[in-house]
Amino acid sequence: MNIYTKTGDKGQTSLFGGTRVPKYHLRIEAYGTIDELNSYVGLLKDQKIDKSTADTLLKIQNELFTIGAMLATPRDKETLKNGKARLNIPKISKEEVDYLEQEIDTMQETLPPMTNFVLPGGHQTVSFCHIARCVCRRAERLTVNLNENETINELILTYLNRLSDYLFVLARKLTYDNEIKEIPWVPSKNN
């Protein structure tokens, strides 16, 4: 397989199913941001973290690839004329969302209750986690926008929303794992 095809040299790319769109198309922005998120999750996974968290992050990376493929396929191109699925990949399911919720609940059992918003940072690994969370929120916003123009699978939106929650709680867990003090956001009294 040749890595370069030259078919995108004029600013167009193909979605699954063959539809050609400009590279700035909202669908491309959405799954491109999922790809960016996947890279940040990989960076986070490469840090010094516990094996269980690393395994969960690897699972998430695979699920993000699935979401990217789902977003790269317009709904009208999901099936072939004979009714068979065009994509030979799994779809995101409620079980993946449930898994993220279970992971969030498990982490929260070990963390002190939040009494303030917290500022991102304190440790490089925590900062990487917050960056991934912010990219996840951007991917979610783009996907919501896409959904207003072209119907997409609702579970993608649910998954991204839950993933950003997971990444926030994971950042708190990593703060405590690394024995770093959370920095509360204290609004200025001058405002």
Phi, psi and omega in degrees: 000124179278132183289332178250135181248342182068003181282347180256009185296340181253019174087015177244153175218166181255138169275167172300133183103350172097351180299129178267133179221159175292151183294347176267003180306144182303323178297320179292319177301317182295307183283338173293324177288327173298318178297317177299315178301315180301321179294319178292323176296321176297319177298317178297316180298330181282356179280173178281093180227167181290155185299321181299316178295317179299319178296319178296318180295323176296318176301315180298319179301317178297320179293325177294324175298318178299315179298318178302316179294321178296318180290334179281358182242108175301146184305324182286353180249006183292333181237151177280171181299333179275006177089354180281153179294134178285320181272130177260051179228157175289160174256156174295139180234171178299332180298323179293322177294315179301320179299315179299319179297319178296319178296318178299312181299319180297314180295319183295333179298333184261354184258148174292154179298148177279133176244348178216163164293152179244146177278137176298145174123194181103335180199144183304317181297319178296318179297318177300321180294318178293323176298315178301319179299316180294320177294324177298317178297321178295317178300320179296315180299316179296321181289323174298315178299314177302317182296333177287338181258325181219125183296130176238169178297121183301331181295336176298314180296316179298315181299313182295322177297315180291324179297320178294323174297315178302314183294326176295312181293323177298320177300320177296316180299315181294329174300312181287323177301324182266010177054044178255143178277130175296142179258109180287147172276120178244110182301143178295138180283353181282347184275000000 
